[in-house]
């Protein structure tokens, strides 16, 4: 029912339903990000590939996702969230269907590339919808729930997806995923509106938010990149998030199966716990840095803790129960990315905060993009020739060599942070 009087803001149920449809695309995007982890054997056997090619197949998602970070912000301003989310879900459905029916590795890579590029629009569109549909005091809640939706997608891509693949095979399950994503595209077009005004309600957005003035993108990027902190805070998450995305998103499940003797379901459950701890750590550590009024000391300490956790997992022969505890510890402290985002926003003038956030948001994604295939390359270099059902089997020594790259990247991150200029939780003038 429309409200022709323009005298009231949209009901809570309407606002959350509009935002929630955008959040569902973000959930699907996170699901697609980590889905290859539970189908490594099937993909290696189906396409007759080793770890290098598998790592690259998974990383094709990140190649296009990273490339779309800056254009997405521009498109969100000029197209609006409704059109952008509809197009994103439609292309994601096409990419997923292409992946599901791929006759060879080339077409599978193309499918993953389309998926990454299309779901990259979700997060920015969600934030833009939140600005228009929610009161400012609710914006932080919406941002936090966005992360929750992502983690739910990651959890669905663990045990539930593994069970479905065991029952039906990966191609039919991916085909069903494509159909669900296509249905979401239609629903977004029918139900989502860029602004409450479109349904005759009052908008929460500032008057300037609907203007047509656009900041010169290249000039803003050049200015942001002139700040030393931005370079440091762009590179640092490569190691921190890259390790999480590489383990939970691809190599953790086969590692836990081969080295610790777990079945796929148990291995997927453990990697899902890593993602959950990661999601919990973010807001907790972000709030703690706010309370401290300093970013750098906590960023250093938590990165050191994450490095210590990965070192235990990689280099020490520990039982499964201790592995689970250590992964929870490591995931929690890897949530310090939230500190990095706040740090980055404060390191530039307020007018450049959006650009700074977009650039630094590429860091975590670059981590997955670079580490997934390079860990695979190291695995192949250390492969002893064992196979099972057409899939290569890697031993503990091979995984230790591959995961050492994750630890090395974290060492670089830890060495870089002390060179960042402290902001004391205040915006640069």
KOLROTOR-467561 format. One record per atom (N, C-alpha, C): residue in one letter; x, y, z. Coordinates in steps of 0.05 Angstrom, whole numbers, plus 5000, padded with zeros to 4 digits. Layout:
REM KOLROTOR-467561
aXYZ...
This chain:
REM KOLROTOR-467561
x501749765000x500050005000x501850255000x501350424981x502950674979x501950874999x503751065004x503051285023x503251545008x501151624995x501251864977x501852114992x501552125018x502052365032x504952445037x506752265032x509552315037x510152405065x508552325084x508852425111x510252225130x510851995121x512051795139x514351645125x516051555142x518251385132x517151095127x518550945111x517550675105x517450495130x515450325131x515350125154x517849965155x518549875179x520949725183x521049475166x518749345164x518649095148x519249145118x518249365108x518749435080x521749495076x522849665094x525649745091x527549505092x527049325112x528749095115x528448895092x526048875081x525648695058x527048785033x527049055029x528549165006x531449115009x532549185033x535349155038x536148855038x534348685048x534948405051x535348265024x533948355003x534248234977x537048294966x538048534971x540848594964x542848424980x542148385006x543848225023x543947935014x541747835002x541747564992x543747524969x544047724953x546047704932x548847694944x549347854965x551847844979x552347564991x550247445002x550447175013x551246974991x549947004968x550646824946x553546874937x554347124937x557147184929x559147054947x558647064974x560446934993x560346624990x557946524985x557646234980x559346144956x559246294935x560746234911x563746264916x564546444934x567346494940x568646244952x567246104969x568545874983x567445604974x565545594956x564345344947x566445144936x568545224921x570345024910x571644854931x571744934956x573144784977x572044504981x569344474977x568144204982x567844044956x568944144934x568843994909x571643974896x573743994911x576443994900x576943734885x576343504897x576843244884x575243224858x572743294859x571043274835x572043444813x572843694819x573743874798x576443784786x578243684803x580843594794x580443344776x578643174784x578142934768x576742994742x574643164744x572943234721x574543364699x576243554706x577743714687x580643624683x581343404697x584043294695x586243504701x585943634724x587743854731x589143794757x591343944762x592743924787x592044164805x593544194826x592944404846x593344684834x595344714817x595744984805x593345074789x592344904772x590044974755x587445004772x587244834793x584944864811x585045124826x587345194836x587645454850x586945684832x587745664807x587145874788x584245884782x582945654779x580045644774x578545784796x579145724821x577845854844x578446154844x580946224837x581746504838x580546674816x579546554794x578246714773x575946884785x574646784805x572646944820x573847204830x576147184842x577447414854x578547604833x579447494810x580547674789x578547884781x576147794775x574047984766x572848144790x572648014813x571548154837x573248394844x575848354845x577748574851x577548794829x577448714804x577348904782x574849074783x572748974795x570149114795x569849294819x571649304838x571249464862x570849754857x572449884841x572150164835x569850214816x569550074793x567250124776x564550084790x564449894809x561849854823x560850104838x562650244850x561850494864x560650694844x561950714821x560950904800x558250814790x557950554784x555450444774x553150474794x553750434820x551750464840x550650744841x552350944837x551451224837x549851284812x550651174790x549451254764x547051084756x547150824762x544950644755x542950624777x543850634802x542150584825x542350284833x541850224858x542049944868x540249754854x537749834848x535849654837x536849534811x537549704792x538549604766x541149454769x542849554787x545549424790x545249144802x543549124823x543148864836x541748664817x539748764802x538348594783x540348484762x541848664750x543848574730x545948394742x546848454767x548848294780x547848004785x545447984795x544347714800x543847564774x543047704753x542547574727x545147464716x547247624716x549847544706x551047314723x550647334750x551547124768x550146864761x547646874755x546146624747x547346514721x547846684702x549046594677x551846464682x553446604698x556146494704x556046224719x554146204737x553845954752x552945724734x551045784716x550045584697x552345504678x553945694669x556245634652x558245454666x558745514691x560545344707x559345064710x556745044714x555444784719x555644604694x555544724670x555544554646x558144564631x560244684643x562744724630x563944454619x564544444593x565644204582x568644184587x569944404592x572844404597x573544624616x576144644623x577044834643x576645114633x576845164607x576645444597x573845554604x571745394598x569045484604x568545504634x569645324650x569345344679x570645604689x572945674679x574245924687x572546164679x571346154655x569646364646x567246404664x566146174673x563846184692x564646324718x566846234729x567846354754x568446654751x569446734728x570047014723x567447174723x565447074710x562847214709x561647234737x561847024752x560647024779x562047244796x564647254797x566147444813x565447734805x565347784779x564748064770x561948144778x560047964776x557248034781x556548064810x557447884827x556847904856x558348124870x560348234856x561948464867x560248704872x557848724859x556148954861x554548964887x554448734901x552548704923x553148884947x555648884956x556249024981x555749324979x556749444958x556449734955x553449804952x552049634937x549149684933x547649664959x548349474976x547149445002x547549695019x549949795019x550550035035x548950275025x548750294998x547250514986x544250494993x543150254992x540350215000x539950285030x541850205046x541650265075x541550565080x543050725065x543151015068x540451135062x538951025043x536351135035x534051025052x534150765060x531850635072x531950635103x534350675115x534650665144x535550935155x534650975180x535651215195x538651185199x540151405201x543051395204x543851215228x542351215249x543051055273x542950755267x541550675245x541350395238x543450305218x544950495208x546850425186x548950225196x550050265220x552050085231x550849805234x548349785243x547049525246x546849385219x546049535198x545849425172x548549325162x550649475167x553349405159x554249145172x553649125199x554348885213x552848635204x550248675198x548648455187x549548375160x550648555145x551748485118x553948275121x555748315140x557848125145x556647855154x554547865170x553247625179x552047465155x550747605137x549747475113x551947345097x554247475095x556447355081x557447105094x557647105120x558546865134x556546635132x553946705133x551946495128x552346365101x552946525081x553546415054x555846235055x557946315070x560346145072x559745885087x558045895107x557245655122x555645465104x553745575088x552145415070x553945275050x556145405042x558045285024x559845075037x559445025063x560944815077x559444555077x558544475101x557244215105x554744185087x552844375087x550444345070x551144295040x552944455029x553644415001x555044154997x556844075016x558243825014x556243585013x554243595030x552143385031x550643375005x549843604994x548443614969x550143504946x552643564945x554443474924x554843164927x555043064951x555242774955x552742634945x550442754948x547942634940x547342654910x547942894899x547042954872x549343004852x551643064861x553843134843x554043444841x556443534835x556943824836x555543974813x555243854790x553943994767x551044044772x549343844780x546543914786x546244114809x547944104829x547744294851x548344574842x550444604825x551044864815x548844964796x547644784781x545444854764x543044964780x542544824803x540344924821x541145194833x543645234839x544545494849x544145714828x544545644803x544045844781x541045914780x539345714783x536445764781x535545944804x536545894829x535846054852x536846344848x539246374837x540246644832x538646794811x537746654791x536046774770x533446864782x532246704799x529746774813x530147024830x532447044843x533147274859x533247524842x534347504818x534547734800x531747844793x529947664787x527147744781x525847874805x526247754829x525047864853x526148134860x528748174856x529948444861x528648654844x528348584818x527148784799x524248854807x522848654817x520048694824x519648844851x521448794871x521048884898x522849114907x525249124897x527249324906x526749594893x526949804908x526850084897x529250234909x530350414893x532750554901x532250734925x529950844927x529351044948x526451014956x525851054982x523051044991x521151224976x522151444964x520451614948x519051464926x520351254916x519251104894x516750954903x516350914929x513950794940x512350994956x512951254951x511451474964x511851484994x514251425003x515051465031x517251675033x517651775056x519951955061x522551795060x524651935049x527251815047x529051895071x530751715080x532751775101x535251905089x535551895063x538051985051x538252295052x540652405057x540952695055x540252795027x539453035025x538653144999x540853124978x543353144987x545653134969x546052854957x544952644971x545452374962x544152304936x542052454929x540652404903x541652584881x543552754887x544652934866x546152784845x546752934824x548152804801x551052894799x552053014819x554853094819x556652854825x558652814808x560352584812x563252674816x564552574836x567352644841x569152534819x571052684810x572952574790x574452334802x573852094791x574851844802x577851834802x579051874779x581951844777x583452034794x582452284795x583852484812x583652404842x581252304850x580952214878x582751984884x582951784866x584651554870x587651644873x588451814855x591251914856x591852044882x589952214892x590352354917x590452154941x588651964941x588651764962x591251604963x592251524939x594651374938x597251534944x596951794948x599251954956x599751934986x597851805001x598251775030x599551505035x601751515050x603251265056x601551055070x599851145089x598150955103x596450775085x595550895063x593750755045x595250515033x597650555024x599250335012x599650115033x600350195057x600849995079x598249845085x596049985086x593449865094x592149715071x593149765046x592249605023x593749335023x596349335028x598049095027x597648915051x597349035075x597148875099x595048655099x592548715090x590548505090x591048275071x592848305052x593448095033x594247845049x595947885069x596847655085x594747565105x593347755118x591447685139x589047545128x587647675109x585247565097x585947345077x588147375063x588947175044x589246905056x590346885080x590746625093x588046505099x586146665109x583446565116x582046465090x582046625069x580646565045x581946325030x584546295033x585946075020x585345815034x585245825061x584645585076x581745505075x579945695083x577145645084x575845625056x577045765037x575845785011x576745574991x578945424997x579845224978x581344994990x583545045003x585444835010x585044715037x583444835055x583044725081x581744455082x579644425066x578144165066x579943935056x581243955033x583043735025x585343685045x586343905057x588543875076x587543715101x585243785112x584143645135x583543355129x582643305104x582143025096x584642865094x586642975080x589042815074x590942795098x591243015112x593243025134x592142935160x589542995166x588342935192x586242705190x585842605166x584142375163x581142415167x580242665164x577442725167x575842675142x573242635144x571642625120x570942905111x569842925087x569243195075x567343355092x565343225104x563343365120x564643485145x566243335159x567643435183x569643655176x571043625154x573043825146x571644085138x569344065124x567844305117x566744445141x565844295161x564844415186x567044575200x569444465200x571644605214x572444865199x572444855173x573045105158x570845305161x568445215165x566245405170x566545535197x567545385217x568145505243x570245725241x572145695223x574145905219x572846155209x570946135190x569546365179x567846505200x566546335217x564846455238x566546605258x568846495266x570646635285x571646895272x572146885247x573047125232x570947345233x568447265229x566247455230x565847575258x566147405278x565847505306x568047695313x570447625305x572747785313x572648075302x571548105278x571448375266x570248585283x567648565289x566448775306x567648805333x568448575346x569548585373x572148745373x573948675354x576548815353x576249105344x574349155325x573849425317x572849595340x571049495356x570049645380x572249685400x574049485404x576249515422x578149735414x578749745388x580549965378x579250235382x576550245379x575150505385x575450585414x575150385432x575350435460x578250525468x580250405455x583050475461x583750745450x582350835429x583051085416x585651075400x586550835394x588950785378x588550545360x589650555336x589250345317x591750165315x594050285314x596550135307x597249915327x597349975353x598249765372x596449505371x593849545369x592049315369x592349165342x592649315320x593049195294x595549025293x597749125305x600248965307x599848715324x598648755348x598348525366x596648305355x594348385342x592548185332x593748045307x595248185291x596548065268x598647865277x600147935298x602047755310x600747505321x598347545333x596847315344x595947125321x594947245299x594147085276x596446935264x598747065262x601146935252x601946705269x601846745296x602546525314x600646285311x598046345307x596046135304x596645975278x597146105256x597745965231x600345815234x602345915248x604845775251x604445515266x602745515286x602145265301x600845065282x598845155267x597344985249x599144865227x600945025216x602544945194x604944775202x606244845224x608844735230x608944535253x606744515269x606744335292x604844105288x605643865296x603843625293x601843615316x599543745313x597643775334x595243595329x593843505350x591343355346x589143525334x587043395325x584843535312x583443725331x583043645356x581643825374x583144085379x585844065380x587444305384x587544465358x587444325335x587244465309x584744645308x582444535318x579944685317x580144925335x581244895359x581545115378x583345325366x585545245354x587445435342x586245575318x584645445302x583345575280x581345785290x579845725311x578045915322x579546165332x581746115346x583546335356x584546505332x585546365312x586746495289x584646655273x582246535269x580146675255x579246925269x578946895296x578047125312x579947365308x582547315311x584447535309x584847635280x584247465261x584347545233x582047745227x580047755244x577947955241x578948235245x581448275251x582648545254x582448715229x581548595207x581148755182x579448995187x577548975206x575749195212x577449435223x579449375238x581249585248x582549715224x583449555205x584749665181x583049845165x580449775162x578549945147x578150215161x577850205188x577550455203x580050625201x582350495203x584950615200x585250765174x584350625152x584650735125x582850985122x580350965131x578451195128x579451435143x580751395166x581851625182x584451735171x585651595153x588251675143x588151875120x585751935111x585352135089x583252335098x583052565084x580952755090x578152625085x576152725099x573452605098x572352585070x572952775053x571952765026x573052535009x575252405019x576452185005x575951915018x574251905039x573851665054x572851435037x570851495020x569751285003x571751154985x573351324972x575451224954x577551064969x578251164992x580251015009x579150745017x576650735024x575450475032x575350285009x574650384985x574450214962x577150094954x579250264956x581950174949x582949964969x582550024995x583549845016x581949585018x579449595009x577749355008x578849154987x580549244969x581649064950x583748884962x584948964985x587048814998x586248535005x584048495021x583248225027x582748045003x581548174982x580848014958x583447944943x585348124942x587848064930x589247834944x588847814970x589947584985x588947314974x586347284971x585247044960x586147004931x586147214916x586847204888x589747104884x591547194900x594447134897x595146864910x594046814934x594946584950x593746324941x591146324932x589946074925x591445934902x592146064880x593645934859x596545884866x597846064881x600646024887x601045794907x599245764926x599345524944x598945274927x597145284908x596745054890x599244994874x600645194865x603145154850x605245014867x605445094892x607444974910x606544684916x603944624919x603044354923x603844174899x603544274875x604344124851x607344074850x608844274859x611844234859x612644024879x611043964899x611643774920x609943524919x608543484896x606843254893x608543004887x607942784901x609542534899x608342344879x606142414865x605042244844x602642084852x601642104877x599341954886x596742074876x594841894868x592241984859x590141804871x587641904870x585341754879x582941844863x581741664847x579441724830x580041954811x582541964801x583342174782x584142434794x584042464821x584842714834x587542674848x589242874847x591842864859x591542864890x593342714903x593442704932x596042824941x595943014959x598343154969x598743084998x601243035005x601842955033x602343195051x602843135076x603143345097x605443535090x607643415079x609943585072x609243785050x607643705030x606843885009x605144105019x603144035037x601444245048x603044435066x604944335081x606644505097x608144705080x609244615058x610644795039x608745005028x606344915019x604445105008x603445305028x602745215051x601645395072x603845585083x606345515079x608545685088x608345965074x607245965050x606846215036x604946395051x602846285063x600946435079x602446565103x604046405116x605546515139x607546735130x608746695107x610646895097x609247155092x606847145080x605347395074x604547535100x603947375121x603247495147x605647625160x607947515156x610447645166x610747915153x610347935127x610448195113x608448385124x605948295129x603848465140x604748575168x605848395184x606648475211x608948675210x610648645191x612948835189x612049115178x609849115163x608949365151x607449545170x605749435187x603949595203x605349805220x607649735233x608949945250x609750195234x609850185208x610650415192x608250595186x605750505193x603350675189x603250895210x602351125201x602051355220x599551315236x599751335262x597451295280x595451535276x592851465276x590751665272x589351735299x589751575319x588451615345x585451625343x584351485323x581451475319x580251725310x581951915300x580852175290x581352195260x579452335247x579652385219x581852575211x583352505191x585352685180x584052935169x585153165175x584053415165x584553475136
